[in-house]
Amino acid sequence: MKKTFLLLFLLYSAIVFCQEKTYYLEGTLGKSKIFMSVQVYKSDNESSLNTIYFYQNSLKDIKLEGKLKDSNSFTLFFKPGDAITEKFYLKKSGNNFDGFWYDAKDKKLVVHLEPVNFDKYKSNLKIRFDDEKLNFVKYKFLEFKKVKTTTYKNKEFVWYAEKHCSSDFFRLGTNFSEKNKALINPILEEIHVQNTLNQLGCSSSFEYSNGQGIEGSTTINFLNTNLLGFEISSSYYCGGAHPDFGTSGYLIDLNNGKNYEIDEILAFDKSVTIDKSRITKNDSDFTAFSQYRHNHFAPKLLAVINSIEHFEKPKDENDDCDYTNEEYWDYPSWNFTEKGIEFTPIFYRAARACETSFLVPFENLKKYRNPKFPYDLN
């Protein structure tokens, strides 16, 4: 897993390095308002394009293939099968792009695009990479609507859905304190916004998005006067080689809004690194974090789980589910529950079916509680 993490970071760095220019555009396709990003890459004296666009009334990405005839002539098309279903012929003049759009029946509409004025879309939205800048635009047009109310341990949770895609999430309800709601609901809304933007951006060159490419569910698993724990599970196919799935655990402090990482809850050695925000920016930070996970976290966590589960190494060499292999426990997913913490080992892609959760009762983890974690494990 740590190798994959580093490779993804290096891959993104390489992509940024060979990226020549990105255009963020807004304008009209016929009478419809659209937004588009066109990324131009150069390698071996050739240029390639990475393009997405979306309608304001839909917000769902449409991923286009493209050709650059010269530095100012852009041909963009969507070809989900053997036939092109839509195409753009655009000419760049100054900062603007003008041309025509055609559908599969050669219906023709005028296209006019000009640079996005991002001053109109200012917000406190956080984006990971510059190529997600159009999320500032999408954020302005998101619409959340209350759909249901549920209870957990006699506390009310209000669930909201987003208009443009399949994206449901909760907020704290009426019988939480006003202080809790004022502090925590903006954090929950931010998670909902990011999940929604991921859904809207889940697109493929093979088919149009229906806003349901990511199938997710959220389960509230822990609640007391200080902490709220929940898990988001998702399976998704967004145009890659294979579908994928995963889970993310959250433990939010109701008193200050802090979202705890597992290394802030458990410390298997005093060398624990918990400032994960820095590990992609500095090689020494990443190395220290990896060494802690490999040398201390994985073997000790496996020992604790194995004292409960009594794993045995598979006798069949074709059995991929070797839970005795420490490498699969370096970066497990986790879920804070009423009975303890569930851990799920992370396997290589061909063995993802081996990923199942194992519950460790709090009693077995108390000796490893991070001394900086302000609450008892119970």
C-alpha positions in Angstrom: 0.0 0.0 0.0 2.8 2.4 0.9 4.4 1.7 -2.5 1.1 2.5 -4.2 0.8 5.7 -2.3 4.3 6.9 -3.3 3.8 5.8 -6.9 0.5 7.7 -7.2 2.3 10.8 -5.8 5.2 10.5 -8.3 2.7 9.8 -11.1 0.8 13.0 -10.4 4.1 14.9 -10.2 5.1 13.6 -13.6 1.8 14.5 -15.1 2.1 18.1 -13.8 5.6 18.3 -15.1 4.7 17.5 -18.7 1.4 19.5 -18.6 1.8 22.5 -20.9 -1.4 24.4 -20.4 -4.8 24.2 -18.9 -7.8 26.2 -20.0 -10.8 26.7 -17.7 -13.7 27.9 -19.8 -17.3 28.9 -19.4 -19.8 29.9 -22.0 -22.7 28.5 -24.1 -23.4 25.5 -26.3 -26.5 26.7 -28.2 -28.6 28.1 -25.4 -27.2 25.9 -22.7 -24.6 27.1 -20.2 -21.5 24.9 -20.0 -18.1 24.8 -18.4 -15.0 23.0 -19.7 -11.4 22.3 -18.8 -8.9 21.5 -21.5 -5.5 20.2 -20.5 -2.7 20.2 -23.1 0.2 17.8 -22.6 3.4 17.6 -24.6 5.6 14.6 -24.9 8.0 13.4 -27.7 7.1 16.5 -29.8 3.4 15.5 -29.7 0.5 17.1 -28.0 -2.4 15.3 -26.3 -5.6 16.7 -24.7 -7.4 15.8 -21.5 -10.9 17.4 -21.6 -14.0 17.4 -19.5 -17.1 19.5 -19.7 -20.4 19.7 -18.0 -23.7 21.5 -18.3 -24.7 23.9 -15.5 -28.1 22.2 -15.1 -26.4 18.8 -14.7 -22.9 19.3 -13.2 -21.9 15.7 -14.3 -18.6 15.4 -16.1 -18.5 14.3 -19.7 -15.0 13.1 -20.6 -13.9 14.0 -24.1 -11.1 12.6 -26.3 -9.3 15.2 -28.4 -6.8 16.2 -31.1 -4.8 19.4 -31.4 -4.4 20.1 -35.1 -2.3 23.2 -34.4 -1.8 25.3 -31.3 -5.2 27.0 -31.8 -7.5 24.3 -33.4 -9.1 21.8 -31.1 -11.2 18.8 -32.1 -13.0 17.2 -29.1 -15.3 14.2 -29.2 -17.1 11.6 -27.1 -16.9 8.1 -28.4 -18.4 5.6 -25.9 -18.4 2.7 -28.5 -17.7 2.5 -32.2 -19.5 5.7 -33.0 -18.9 9.3 -32.0 -22.0 10.7 -30.3 -20.9 14.3 -30.1 -18.0 16.5 -31.1 -16.6 20.0 -30.9 -14.6 21.9 -33.4 -13.1 24.9 -31.6 -10.8 27.7 -32.7 -8.8 29.6 -30.1 -8.6 33.3 -30.7 -6.9 35.3 -27.9 -8.4 33.9 -24.7 -11.7 32.8 -26.2 -12.7 29.6 -27.9 -15.4 29.6 -30.7 -16.8 27.0 -33.0 -19.5 24.4 -33.3 -20.8 21.3 -31.6 -22.4 18.4 -33.5 -24.4 15.4 -32.2 -24.5 11.9 -33.8 -27.1 13.1 -36.3 -25.0 16.2 -37.3 -27.2 18.6 -35.5 -25.1 21.8 -35.2 -25.0 24.3 -32.4 -22.8 27.4 -31.9 -20.2 27.2 -29.1 -18.7 30.3 -27.4 -16.3 29.9 -24.5 -14.2 32.3 -22.5 -12.0 32.0 -19.4 -13.8 31.3 -16.2 -14.0 34.3 -13.9 -13.2 32.4 -10.7 -13.9 35.5 -8.7 -17.6 34.7 -9.2 -17.1 31.3 -7.5 -15.1 32.1 -4.4 -15.7 29.8 -1.4 -13.9 28.1 1.4 -14.0 24.8 -0.6 -10.7 22.8 -0.3 -9.3 21.2 -3.5 -6.4 18.7 -3.6 -5.0 19.6 -7.0 -5.2 22.6 -9.4 -6.9 20.5 -12.0 -10.0 20.3 -9.8 -10.6 24.1 -10.0 -13.9 23.6 -11.8 -15.2 22.2 -8.5 -15.4 25.8 -7.3 -18.0 26.3 -10.0 -19.9 23.1 -9.2 -20.0 24.0 -5.5 -21.9 27.1 -6.3 -24.8 25.1 -7.9 -25.1 22.2 -5.4 -28.6 21.8 -3.9 -29.2 19.7 -0.8 -32.6 18.7 0.3 -33.8 16.9 3.5 -35.0 13.4 2.8 -35.3 11.6 6.1 -34.6 11.6 9.8 -33.1 8.6 11.7 -32.2 8.0 15.4 -29.1 6.5 16.9 -28.9 6.1 20.7 -31.9 8.4 21.0 -30.2 11.1 19.1 -31.7 12.5 15.8 -29.8 12.6 12.5 -31.1 14.4 9.5 -30.2 13.0 6.1 -29.9 15.2 3.0 -29.7 14.3 -0.7 -28.1 16.3 -3.5 -30.2 17.3 -6.6 -27.8 16.5 -9.4 -26.5 13.0 -8.4 -26.8 10.1 -6.0 -25.2 11.5 -2.8 -26.8 11.2 0.7 -25.3 12.2 4.0 -26.4 13.3 7.5 -26.3 16.3 9.8 -26.9 16.4 13.5 -30.6 16.8 14.4 -32.7 18.9 16.7 -31.9 17.1 20.0 -28.2 17.8 19.8 -27.0 20.9 21.6 -26.9 24.2 19.6 -23.1 24.2 20.2 -22.7 20.7 18.8 -24.7 21.6 15.7 -23.0 24.9 15.1 -19.6 23.2 15.3 -20.1 19.8 13.7 -22.7 20.3 11.0 -20.4 22.5 8.9 -17.8 19.7 9.1 -20.4 17.1 8.0 -21.6 19.4 5.2 -18.0 19.6 4.0 -17.7 15.8 3.9 -21.0 15.7 2.0 -19.8 18.3 -0.5 -16.6 16.4 -1.2 -18.5 13.1 -1.7 -20.9 14.9 -4.0 -18.1 16.4 -6.1 -16.5 13.0 -6.3 -19.7 11.6 -7.6 -20.2 14.4 -10.2 -16.6 13.9 -11.3 -16.9 10.1 -11.7 -16.9 9.9 -15.4 -15.8 7.5 -18.2 -14.9 7.7 -21.8 -17.1 4.7 -22.4 -20.5 6.0 -21.2 -22.3 9.1 -20.0 -22.5 9.5 -16.3 -25.9 9.0 -14.6 -24.6 10.4 -11.3 -24.5 7.0 -9.7 -21.0 5.7 -10.6 -20.1 5.7 -6.9 -22.4 3.5 -4.8 -22.0 4.5 -1.2 -23.5 4.0 2.2 -22.8 5.7 5.6 -23.2 3.9 8.9 -23.2 5.6 12.3 -21.3 3.2 14.6 -20.4 5.2 17.7 -21.8 8.0 19.8 -21.3 9.4 23.3 -21.1 12.8 24.7 -17.7 13.5 23.3 -17.3 11.5 20.1 -19.2 10.6 16.9 -18.0 7.6 14.9 -19.2 6.6 11.4 -18.0 4.7 8.3 -18.4 5.5 4.6 -18.3 2.5 2.3 -18.2 2.8 -1.4 -17.9 0.8 -4.6 -17.1 2.7 -7.7 -16.2 2.6 -11.4 -15.0 5.9 -12.8 -13.4 4.8 -16.1 -10.4 3.0 -14.8 -9.3 -0.5 -15.8 -11.4 -2.1 -13.0 -14.2 -1.3 -10.6 -13.0 -0.7 -7.0 -14.3 -0.4 -3.5 -13.2 0.9 -0.1 -14.2 2.2 3.3 -13.2 5.2 5.4 -13.6 5.5 9.1 -14.3 8.8 10.9 -14.1 9.7 14.6 -15.1 13.3 15.2 -14.7 15.1 18.5 -18.1 16.8 19.3 -16.3 19.3 21.5 -13.9 20.8 19.0 -14.6 19.2 15.6 -11.4 17.4 15.3 -11.4 14.3 13.1 -9.0 11.8 14.6 -6.7 9.6 12.5 -6.0 6.1 13.7 -2.5 7.1 14.7 -3.9 9.7 17.0 -6.0 7.1 18.7 -3.5 4.3 18.9 0.3 4.5 19.3 2.3 1.2 19.0 5.5 3.1 19.5 6.6 6.6 20.6 7.9 7.2 17.1 4.3 7.4 15.8 3.8 10.0 13.1 0.4 11.6 13.1 0.9 14.7 10.9 -0.2 13.0 7.7 -0.8 16.3 6.0 3.0 16.6 5.6 3.9 13.2 4.3 3.4 14.0 0.6 5.5 17.1 0.8 8.7 15.9 2.4 10.5 12.6 1.8 11.8 12.3 5.3 8.3 12.7 6.7 7.0 10.0 4.4 9.9 7.7 5.3 9.4 8.2 9.0 5.7 7.5 8.7 6.2 4.4 6.5 8.9 3.0 8.9 6.5 3.4 11.9 3.7 1.7 10.1 6.0 -1.1 8.8 8.1 -1.7 11.9 5.6 -1.0 14.7 2.0 -0.5 13.7 1.6 -3.5 11.4 3.3 -6.2 13.5 1.8 -5.2 16.8 -1.7 -4.7 15.4 -1.5 -8.1 13.7 -0.4 -9.7 17.0 -3.4 -8.2 18.8 -5.8 -9.4 16.1 -4.2 -12.7 15.9 -4.5 -13.3 19.6 -8.3 -13.2 18.9 -8.6 -14.8 15.4 -5.7 -17.3 15.5 -4.8 -16.9 11.9 -2.9 -19.7 10.1 -0.8 -19.3 6.9 -2.7 -20.8 4.0 -1.5 -24.2 3.0 -2.7 -23.8 -0.6 -0.2 -21.5 -2.5 -3.1 -20.3 -4.6 -5.0 -19.0 -1.6 -4.3 -15.3 -1.6 -5.9 -14.6 1.8 -2.8 -14.7 4.0 -3.8 -12.7 7.1 -0.5 -13.6 8.7 1.4 -11.3 6.3 2.3 -8.1 8.1 2.4 -6.2 4.8 -1.4 -6.3 4.5 -1.7 -4.6 7.9 0.5 -1.5 7.2 -2.4 0.7 6.1 -5.6 -1.0 7.1 -9.0 0.8 6.9 -10.6 1.1 10.3 -14.0 1.8 11.9 -14.6 3.0 15.5 -17.6 1.1 16.9 -19.4 0.7 20.2 -17.7 -2.6 20.8 -14.2 -1.7 19.7 -12.3 -0.9 16.5 -12.8 -2.9 13.3 -9.7 -3.2 11.1 -9.7 -4.3 7.5 -6.3 -5.3 5.9 -5.6 -4.0 2.4 -4.6 -6.6 -0.2 -3.3 -6.2 -3.7 -5.9 -5.8 -6.4 -6.2 -9.4 -7.5 -6.8 -10.4 -3.9 -9.2 -7.6 -2.8 -11.9 -10.2 -2.1 -9.8 -11.2 0.9 -10.5 -7.9 2.6 -12.8 -8.4 5.5 -13.1 -6.6 8.8 -11.9 -7.9 12.2 -13.2 -6.4 15.5 -10.7 -5.7 18.3 -12.5 -5.0 21.6 -11.4 -1.8 23.4 -10.0 -3.9 26.2 -7.4 -5.4 23.9 -6.3 -1.9 22.7 -6.2 0.1 26.0 -2.5 -0.5 26.5 -1.8 1.0 23.0 -4.0 4.1 23.5 -2.1 7.2 22.3 -1.4 9.3 25.4 -2.4 12.4 23.5 -5.8 10.9 22.8 -8.0 12.7 25.4 -10.6 9.9 26.0 -10.6 6.4 27.4 -11.2 3.5 25.1 -14.4 2.0 26.3 
